[in-house]
C-alpha cells in the first residue's frame, strides 16, 4: 500500500473513558484524532460515578486530569453533540460523514462562565444526575465537563410561540412567571407585542388553542398570564425600576406617516421609531386606539387599559395627531409631498355589514360597529326596553352585553348558526347567557317589522341548514316556522369591512374583490410604491394581534424599502407538537387550570366596569408552572441578554462534516438495562426503588443530596438497604452476565457503610462474581470488615407499604420456603446493554453485532471488528469494567497504529512559539489582568478598582480588567501588553488554574515568556462564587488573593525542560501469547523489538490450552503468531534468556540479559513490556498426586484432546472449584476456572451424554457472554452444587482405589455423595516463578500474591508507576487468551507513545538536590514513593529529573533543606503568606536567577 | 470590630483539595470568607516551614488538605503531610499556643460540600481560639 493511500488521522467514536484513552494513545503517538461524542461533554459513564472498585478511588478525581488532558491536547479535536452518519473508503483511507447537532451556543465564544444557566428559567430533568435533580435548558453536562462549554437543549419552538402572529414569545414569559421573575417576564412579553394590557384581556390567543397541554386537561392560561404581567407592571413596575428600554437605532433623519392609530398603525409606529425614523400617527377620531378603544366595550377593555399601552408606545417618541382624517389618494399624495418618505395606511374596517333588508335604516336600527363606537365615545348612553341583535359573532355578543349594561329590559340575539356553531368565543357566549341575553339560534330574519315608521320587531324563520359554499352563504329555512319577535331597538352586527371606496379603478391603489388593499406579503407595500398598508384594511375584520403583526412587518418593509434592501422571510422553525405518546413518556398529570376571578353578576349587568379581574400572584405562578416546556428552551432569551461574550445563537443549525481518517475506533459505550421492565421490582413506581446508577449519584458528593444518603420519598436516612443483583442480566431477555454489577453493588454497600455505619446492607445475589484482580479481597472486606450481608437468592417481588414507602422483598432461601423482609431503600443492580446509539452507529458502519447487539469481535482479537480498519473498545464489545475498557481502548489504538504506521506524524500540528525572552537579571515587571468573567466576578466585586489597586503593588508595571480574559480578544490583549510594557511576569486573577492555567501559560509563551512566569489568583471559584453576598469581605478576599499571586509572581523563575531522544526499540520480557502479541504489535508499528523468553520455545500456555470455551483452537493462534514473528526481521527472539538487571528511565533503558549459557548482553530500549505469564498450580489437597483419578482441569483437557476414547469411558465425573483459590493465603479468584470446568464438563457430556458430571462450586463466575456456556451446561444436565469454605467437600480413598466425594449442597441444604471415576480439581492460577526476580530487575512492584502491580487499577491498567515500563498477560492477573491478546496490544500502544516521541521532555516542576548541603542521610531515598533519589558516586543524593514526578515530598522531608522543588521553593511558597499579611519578604530574590 | 475575624491559611493539593474548593464554587456553596488557599502540587510539599511561617506572618489557623488516604495522586504525599501536621501540633503546643490551630484534612475532588464544611469548621475554630499570638509578636518586631 503506497503511503499516499493512508491518512494519519483516526476517528474515535465515543468520549467515555475508552474513547478518551484511545484518543490520548493515538494523539500522543503522532496521529490526529477526531473524537466524536454524542453528548455535550466527554467523560461518559465514569464521570457519573462516585467511587470506583476495588480501590474506592474517587471517580472524578481520577478522570478529571484525563478530561483536561484530552481537552487541551493539540492533536485531539473533540466534536460534541455529534453522530457518525456513514463511512466510505477503505481501511487506511476512510471518509466519515458526521452530523453535529446545533448547540445554540457558539463554542468559540463561550467561556463556560455559566451566567446563561443562571438566567435560564426552564427546569429540565438532569440526566447526569439520573433525574434526581433539575438542571436548566441551557447547561453544561456536569461541573467539570470538558469541553467547558454550554449547550442549549432546544428542540424548536413551542406551538404557542409559533401560532402567535407576532411570535410574542408566550413560552418565554410563562417560564419566567413560573420562576417568579416578573420584570424579566414583562420585558419578554412586550418585546414583540406592545399591547400587553390589551392582548392580556382580549386577544384571540391562538397560543392557547395550540397549547400542547390542551389534550391533557386544558391549555395554559397564557393570555391571563400576560394580563397578570401587564397589571403587575402598572402596579409594581416603577417601584421595581421600570422595564429595560429596548435599544433604539440611530436616527435616520427620515419621516414616516402612519394613518390610523389602531393596533396596526401604533405597532408600525413603535417599530419604525426603534429603527430610527421620525413617525407621525394621524388619527381620524379624537382618541387613539382604533377598534381597541372604540370597537370593544369598556367592560372587556377599560379606557385606562388601552391608554396605558398606548402611552408606553408614545413614550418612545411617536407623534400622535388626532382628528386628522386622510380620506383618499389626494390626501396620501400630500403626505408624500409634505416630506414623509413612506406612508403606512392602517385605517381599519369601520364599514358595517348590511343585511340588505327593507327597514334597515329605520329609526331604532343601528349597526354593530357604529353602535359600539358610539357607546365608547359617550354618544350613546341608553337603549330602549327591548333590544334585539342580529349576528352570532363577537361583535354581536359585545352589542348584546352592552345593551344589557345600557339598561335594556330584554336582550335577544338572533343568529343563523346553531348554538354550538356560533363564531363568537364560547366563553363570551356563556357570559352573555349569564347576563340574561336570550339567544335565538338557527334563526333567519325574514323581514324587519316596522310600526309607525319605526322599528318594531323581526319576523324570524327557523334555519334548517346553513353552510358556506365558495364563500357564499347557502341557507335552507323551514317554511311555516315564521314568528314575530317584538322589539324596540335593533342592532345589526353581521360583519364589517374597510372603507376603501375612495380607491377608484385605475387609481394607484389596487383592491381585492372584497374591497381590501392588495399588499406584498413580505413587506406590506401596496401597489403604490412607498405606500404600505396593513391590519383590517388589508385583511378585512381580523384580530388585534394580526394587526400588530402587520404593523411590525410593514415597519421592517418600510425600513428595507427606504434603504433599498429586500426583506428576507423569517426562518421556519421546527414546531414541537407533543404526541399522546410523548405526553405519556413525560408522565404529564392533569392540573386544574387557574381562572381569572369575575366581578358579581349584578355588578356586571349594572355598568361597564371591567368584568374579569386579574390573577393573584400565587395563581399566576401556579398557572405558569403548568407549562410543559415543550421545546425545552422556552425562548425567553434571557441567556442572550446576560451573555457578554455574545455566544448565544438561536439560529444555529445542524452541521455536516466530512472527516478524512485512516482508521476508526468505536467506543460508543453502553446503556443500563431498563429496570422498569422488571415490573415486579417496582422501579419507576416506588420512589425508594433506585437503580445502581441512581444510587451512585446519591452517594456522590456532587449529587442531588451532596453525598448525604437519603431516600427519595422523604429524604430520611435509610437504615436497611437491599441491593438486588442481576436486574436485566442473566434473564430471558439478557442471557448474559453484565460482569460489573456484583462489584459495583459491593462498592456501594461499602460506601454506604462508610457514610452510615449503622446501616444494614444486604446484597441479594445468585453468585458473587468477583473475578477481577483484587475483587475477591474487596468482597471479603465488605463481608468481614463492613458487615455487608450477602443472601444467595433472587427475590421474586418487591412491594411497598404506601404509608411508610418502605419496601418488602419476597424470596426463598436454601430451599426452605418463602420469606419476606422489609427495607427502607432498594437498589437494583441494573445490567449493561447496548445503547440505541451504539447499535445505530454499528449498523451505519456495517459493523457486525452479536445476538445481544453488542459488537462482534474477531476470534482472539477483542479489539477487531468485523470490518477491517474499524476497531472496538469498551462495553460496546461486551459488558466490562473500566480497566478492561481502558485496556481494550489502548489495544484498539495499537491496531489502528499498526495499520497507519507509515503515516505517523503526517497529520499532527505542533504549536510553534517565538523565541523566549531572556528575563535574567531583570527586576520583576508584572502585568495583572483582572477578569470579570461576565458578571461571575464583575457582578460581585469591583474588578476595575481591584486592577487599579494592584497597580500600586511592588513590581507591578501594568494592570487592566477584562470582561473575559480567556476569550480570544482577552488572550490577544495579554500578548500585546507583554510586548508593549515589557512584562516579564503575568498574573491573571480569574477562575481556576486547574482548567485555565495551561491556556494562559501557552498565551504568555506565545508572547515570548517562559510559561513558568505565570501565576493565577482564583477569585471566582474560590471567592466570588462562594462569597456571593458578603460585600466588603469578598472584596477584601479578592484583593488578598491578588496580592498573594503578585507576591509569589515576584519570586518565580523561568524553568526549562531538558530533552533527549528516546531509544526507538522495545524489550519484551516473556514469549507467551502476551509477549508475542506485544512484540508483533510494536514491530508492526515500526519499532524493533527484543523478545526475551526464558524457555527454549515461544508460546507459553498456548501449548497447553487446546480449545477455548468458544471452540477456538489456541494452536492455530500460536502457529500464526510464530509465523508472523519469523517473518518480522525487526523482532529479535532471544530464547533461553533471562533478564538480569535494568537501569535507566523512560526512553533510555539499558537491560542486561543472560543466556542459559551464562552469556550477558546489554540491550538498550526506550520502553519495556513485561509479560512473564502464569501457570496452573499443582494442588496439595483432595488426594491430588495420591490417587490417579484426581487431575487438574488442564490435565483433563489434555486427556480429552489426546485420548479420544477417554471421555466415553467416564461414567461419573466430579469437579471441585476454587482449589487453592479464594482461601486465606491466596484470596483471589482464578477467573478462568469456572469457564474452563464448564467447557470440559460439556466436552465430557458431548462424548458421553450418559455420564454424570457434577460441579462443586462456590460461585459460578461465567461473566459476560460466558454465561451462555453455563446455561448450556445446565441444559445438558451438568449438575451444580454449591459449597462454602465452612463446608468444603471431603474426598476420600477407600483403600481399594475408589474415590468418594461427599459435600453439602447449600442451595438445597442436602448432603450429597459421589463415587467418581475422575475427580477434576480447578486449581489456582499462579504467576510465573520468575516474576519476583524480573520485578527486582526492573524495580517494579508485585502484589501479595506475586502478580505485578500496575500504576493505577482503573486508568493505568498496563502501566507501571515507573514511566516507560508496561505489563500484560497473566503476570498481571489470571486471564483468558483473548484478554491477554488485547492487553498485550494495549501495552504495545502505551510503549509506542514513548518510542514515537520526537524528543522526551523532562524537567519543570521537579526536585533538585544541592550537593553542598546534602548530608547523605537517605531520608529522600526512603521518602520517595517512586524510588527516584539515589546516592551517587560523589556520595550525595541525586534525583534523576526524568523520573521525578514532582510531588515535592522529599523537599519537605529533607532535614538539611538540601532539596528544592522547582517552582515551589520554600521562599516561593512563603511569598504567598508574606504577601497576604504584608510581611517584608525574608529572602531577597534576585530576579531571573535559575 | 465586635468579633475577631480570623485569617485562615489553607495549603491544598492540586488534584483533590484545590479541585474540591473549585467544585464548592461551581456548586455555589457559601462559606466564611476567612480562608486563603495556597495551591501545592501535593500536600507532600506542605513543609513545616510553610506552616510555621504562615503563623508567624499572622495566620490564626492553618489547614492542610490533601487527597483521601490511599488516593494520593503521588501515592503517599498526604500520609507524610499528616505526620508533619502532628509534628507542627506538638511545636505549637511547645510554643504555648493551641495545637488545634493546625489541622490535616483529606477529601476527594468530588467533595465540594466537604471543603465548605472544612473552611467553616476551621474559621469557627479560629474564632473561638481568638488571635494567635505568634503573628502578633512578629508585627511588634516588624514595627
Interface residues (C-beta under 8 A of the other chain):
Chain A: X50 X55 X56 X57 X58 X59 X60 X61 X64 X65 X143 X144 X700 X701 X702 X706 X707 X992 X993 X994 X1018 X1020 X1021 X1022 X1023 X1025 X1026 X1027 X1028 X1029 X1030 X1033 X1034 X1036 X1037 X1040 X1041 X1044 X1361 X1405 X1423 X1425 X1426 X1445 X1446 X1447 X1448 X1449 X1451 X1452 X1453 X1461 X1464 X1466 X1469 X1470 X1472 X1473 X1474 X1476 X1477 X1479 X1480 X1482
Chain B: X5 X7 X9 X14 X15 X16 X18 X19 X21 X22 X23 X24 X25 X26 X27 X28 X29 X30 X31 X33 X36 X37 X38 X39 X40 X41 X42 X44 X45 X46 X47 X48 X49 X50 X53 X54 X57 X58 X59 X67 X68 X70 X71 X73 X74 X75 X76 X77 X80 X81 X84 X108 X109 X110 X111 X112 X113 X114 X116 X135 X138 X142
